[in-house]
Amino acid sequence: MNLKLLSCRISALSVFRGILDKKEMQTFLDFLKADELCNKLSCYGEFINSLGIHDGSFSAFLEKAVCEDENIYIKSVAKNKEVSDSIKANAEKELELFSALTEISPANLFEDISYDGYIPEFENEKVDFSAVYKERLSHIERYGYGIFATAGMFRVENGEIVAVEAADDISTDIFIGYEKERQQVMANTEALTQGKSAQNVLLCGDAGTGKSSTVKAVANAYFDKGVRLIELRKDQLFSLSHVMGRIADNPLKFIIFIDDLSFNKNDDCFSMLKAALEGSASAKASNAVIYATSNRRHIVKERFSERGHEDDIHHSDTVQELLSLSDRFGLVVYFSKPNKKLYLDIVHELAQRENLDIDEKELDIKAEAFALAKGSRSPRAAQQFIKGLL
């Protein structure tokens, strides 16, 4: 194999040039270009090491890199802009090159190198990148591009959106009860995927009733329809306009998820969320909705001691502004703590899933005692009780 020629072809990437910045490709190129044997082997070792996060697979790295690459070709398609013939031709040739790379073995790379020592292995499976990319372009509203192309859940870290490693893969199938509440959230998300008018949603109610799990499960359920979830902490709401700007031109649909939301009276983040909920152009993207959870129906905490309003000429207006934030959510879904029957139904179903061999009456007595010790019944309490029996 002509390693110099291969390094030249890779170095000449134009449409997918961003892939050259990846450590995996940099170390591979270093190996191809190195002349002295010891240096070549060192570069090769770095290359193999860099594939560790891809389970040692060169083809897995290439597939992820190609799908995530934000290039002029895929961005133009996403915006329904005309793509020049030269860009299309360049992209096709480069995709063919990536396909050829997935057919390379360690033996191929060392066939013209005089070396009798051990050659570290890597995995590689043939990928037809022309077909893969054609499929993604034809259904770009489901696949998207960039970092959002290969993951479903994200968070904000140091002002940048990053994929959540080991994201929660919770499914809607695991829930017991709360079908009506969950269906409201799913119907709203379905409207989002269809480009219809979707509401910002507040999931409020008692702790441990599955509000946060519902949001994550719904996002997972609609991943294949182009839904992605970006979680923001309350103290990161100043980043909201930046996040909205980052996703505004992406063909995907986004759930901006704010968990356990509550504000104090003088909280600086209040106005940022209010602007987004009211549809301010600078704080809202047309392809995004806000899903928030709170244990409080009225999100803003107010103390009786704060009702003294000697210095507030329009005190009633101030109170209404604070208390009406939750009303700015188009859809409010209330998750109340389960009654005894529903609580025990949840316990029975969980016990059955775990194949617990225990008398039902004894199970009920122990479950009720556990809830009494916890102070309330909830799906979370039921799960904790069953786990304690395993």
N, C-alpha and C positions, 0 to 999 in steps of 0.2 A: 504494500500500500504506500502510495506517495503522500507522506505526511506533510511535506511542505506545500504541495498543491492543495491538500485538504485545509490546511491552516489559512491559505490565501483565500479560498472560497468562503470560509467562515468569516474571515476578517472583512470581506467585501459585502457583508449583509447590509441592506439599506432599509427595507420596510421593517424588518424585525431587528433592527440594530440595537434596540434596548436590551436584547437578550445577552449581548456581549458584556453588559455590566454585571451579569450574574456571576457569583463566585465560581459556580460549577463550570461555566463556559470559559471563564478567565483561566482557571487552572488547566482545563483541557487544552486551550490554545497554548498555554505556556509549555505544556508537554510536547505538543506538536512542533513548536518552534525551537525547543532546546536542542543543542548540538552535543555537548559533552554528556557521556553516559550517566554519570552520577547525578548531574543536574536534571537530566531527563527523568530518571527514576524518582527523584525527589518531587518533581512536578506531577508525575503520575500518581505518587502516593497522596499528594494534596488533592488531586482530582477524585480519587477513590474515597478519600475522607469526606469530601464535600457532598458526595452522594448519600451519605449516611442518613440524612433527614428524608431521603426518598427511598428508604429501604434498600440502598445500594443499587438503585436502578437508574441507568442513564436515560432510558426511554420515558420513565415516569417524570424525571426532571424536565425533559424536553417538552412533554405534553403539557405540564403545568406552566412552563415558561411561555410556550406559544399561546396557550389559551389566555394567560393573564396579560400578555403584552399589549400595551396601549399604543397602537400605531395609527398612522394616518388612514390606512385602509379601513380598519374596523370602525374607527371613529366616524369616518365619512359615511359608511353604510348605516351606522346607528342614527345618523342625522338625515338619512335619505338624500345624501349629496352624491353627485356623480363622481365616480372614481376613474381617473385617467387610465388608458390602456397600458401605459408604461408601468404604473404602480401595480396594476393587476398582474402583468407579466413578471415583474420582479418578485412579487409575493409568491406566485406559483413556483418559480424556480427555487426560491428559498425554502418553501414547504417541501419540495422534492429533496432538497439537501437535508433537511431535518429527518425526512423519512429514511434517507440513506444512512444517516448517523445511527438510526435505531437497528441497523443490521450489522453494525461493527461489533467485533468481539475483541477481547484482550489479545488473542492470538494474532488477529489482523494487525493490530497496532504495533506488535513487536516482531512481525515476520521478517523485516529487513534490518533488525537490530541484533547485533551479536551479544547475546546475554543468556547465560545458562541458569540464572537464579530463578527464584519463585516470582511469578508475576501475579499481583493481586487481581482478583476477579471482580467483575461487576455484572449486574443483571441488565439485559437488554431484550426487548420484545418489539417486533416490527410494528410500526404504526404508519398508516396511510394518512399523513397530515393534510394532504389535499382534500381528501374526503371528510376528515374531521373538521377542517376549517370551513368547508362549504356548508356543512350541516349547521355549524354555529352561526355563520353569517345569515343563513336562511331563516333561522329562528333566534335572532339576536335579542328579541324581547324576553326570551326565556334564559338565555345563556349570559347575556351582558358581555362585558370585557373588563380588563384590568383586574385588580385584586378581587372584585366581586364575582369573577367568572368561575372560581373553583371553591368557594366557601359560602356558607349560609349565614354565619353570625359574626359580628364585628364589634369592636369597642374602640374608644378613642384613647390614644396613648401619646402623651407629649404633643397634643394637637393634631396628630395624624390618625387616620382610620387604619386599623390593623385587624387581621383575621383572628378570631378566638381559637386558640389551640385547644384541642379536646373539647369542642363545643358540645353543649347538652343536646343529645339526640332524642330527647323525649318525644313520644308520639301521642296523638290524640286518642289512640286506642286504649291507653292505660287508665284513663280517667273513669271514675265511677260517680254517677250523679252529676248534677250541674249541666245537664245536656242543653237546656234552654239557654243558659248564660253563655256556654261555649259556642252554641250555634249562632248567636248574635255576632260574636267576634269573627267566626268563620265566614258568615254571610257578608260582613263588611269587608273582609280581606278578599273575598271572591270578587266583590265589586271593584276593589282596587286593581286586581289583575286584569279585569275586563275594561279598564279605562273609564268606568262609571264613577259617579260621585261617591267617594268613600269618606267616612267621618273620622275625626280624631276620637279616640276611645279612652275613657277612664274606667278602669276596672277597680272598683272599691268594695270594701267590706272587711269581714273579720280575717284575722291572721290565720294562715295555714289552710285556706280554702282553695288554693290552686290558682290564684290570679296570675302570678308570674309564670307558672308552669303552663298555663293556658296560652299566654302570648308566645312563648318559645315553641310550644307544640304546634300552634297554628302556623308560625313562620316555617317550621320544618315541613309541615304538610303542604305548603304552597311553594316550596323551593323550586320544584320542577316547573312551576308556572311563572318563575321569575321574581319571587319575593325574597328579599334579603333583610336581615334585622341588624340594626346598629344600636347598641346600648350606650346610653349616656347617663352618667351619674348626675345628680342634681347640681353638684358643684362644677359640672362641665357644661352647663347650659349656655355659658358664654361662647362655647364653640359651636352652638347650634347653627348660626348663620354660615359658618365655615363648612360645616357638614352638609348643609343644604346646597351650598354652592358646588361642593365636590360631587354631588350625586345628580344635580339638576339635569345634565345632558345625557345621563346614562339611561338606556332603554329599559332597565329593570325597575321594579317597584320596591319601595323601601318602607319598613316599619322603624321609626325612631322610638326606641323603647326606653322609658324612664321608670325605673323600679322604685317602689317605696317613696313616693313623692309627697312631700309636705314642705310648707314654707312658714317661716316666721314673718311677723308683720313687716319688718324692714328688710327683708331678704332682697338682695340686689338681682337675683336671678328671676324674680317674679315677672318683671317687665319683659324679659327676653322670651319666656314661655308664652306670656300673654300675646305678644306680637305674632308669634308663630301660630297660635291657635286662632287668632283673628285674621290670618291670611296675609300678613304683611309681606310684600314682594321680596323684601330683603331677608326675611326669616323663614320663608316657606318655599318648598319645591313642589311642583305640581305632581310629581311622581312619588310623593312621600306622605305618610300619615303618622301621627304621634299616638302611640299607645302607652298609657301610664297606669301604674298601679298605686293604690294608696289604701291604707287602713282607715282613712278618714273620708267621709262624704264631702266635707268642706275642707279643701286642701290646706288653706291658710289657718294656722293656729292663732287663736285669739283668746286672751285671758280677760276675766272680768275686770281685773285691775287696770286693763288698758282702755276701758270704756269711759274713763274720765276724759272729757274732750274739751277742756277749757281753751286749748290753743288751736283747736280745729274748727274753723268757721263752718265748714260743710261736713260735719262728722258723719252724718247719715250716708253721704255719698262715698266717703272713705270706707265705711263698713261694708256697703254694698259692693264696692270694687273688690275688697278682700274676699268676701264670701261667695262672689259670683264666678270665681275662676273656674270652678268645676263645671259651671253652666256653659262655659265656652267650649267644652267638649261636646261634639255633636251627638255622641252616644255614651251613655253612662250605664255600665252593667254592674249590678250589685251582687256580690257573693256573700250570702249570709251563712252563719255557722249552721251545720246540719242539725236537724232534730234527732231525737234518739233513734228513730227507725232508720233514717238515712245513714247515720253514723254506724249502726250495727250492720246495715247492708254493706257498707264499705268494708267493715271488718271481715264479714263473711266472705266477700269476694276476694279480698287480699289473702285470707287464710287458704282459700281454695287454690289460688294461683301458686301459693307456696307449698301446696300439698300437706298442710298441717293436719295431723290426725288428733283431733281434740273434740270432745263433746260440745255441741252447739250451746247448750245452756251454760256450761262452765266457761266457754269462750265469751259469752255475753256478759256474765258476771265480772270476769276479769277485765274485759274491755271497758265496762262502765266504771269500775274501780280505778282504772288507769286514767280515764277522762276526768273523773272527780279529782284525782290527785293533780292532774294538769291544770284544772280550773275551767276547762271547757271541752266540748266535743269539736273535732275538726278532722278533715281528711288527713292532715299531717299527723295528728295525734293517733289516728287509726294506723297509719304506716309505722309510726314509732312503736306502737304497741305490738304489732305483728313482728317487727324486726327483733323485739325483745324476746319473742318466743322461739326464734330460730336457733 
